[in-house]
């Protein structure tokens, strides 16, 4: 969602890093680490609920107040084909020798 709606992010000047960016930097700096990648699902609430609005605001790094109806509608249209859940990748980085 953050990639699709980058222009909606709460801090448009802020740099968003994906796990591969972090991985590459740690390798370049020769920092010892172990990476764990996991997949999870996020339940998508009913699109007209306050929980949906809160989820979208959280994912777009903004507040409920800053998320206007037009943006919320665009995100809702984007998410509709996914049904009631969305796959989410999570990476953990453990520093040091393991």
Secondary structure, DSSP 8 states (H G I E B T S, - for coil): -TTTTGGGSS-TTS----HHHHHHHHHHTT--EEEEEEEEEEE---TTSHHHHHHHHHHTT--TTT--HHHHHHHHHHHHTTTTEEEEEEEEEEES--
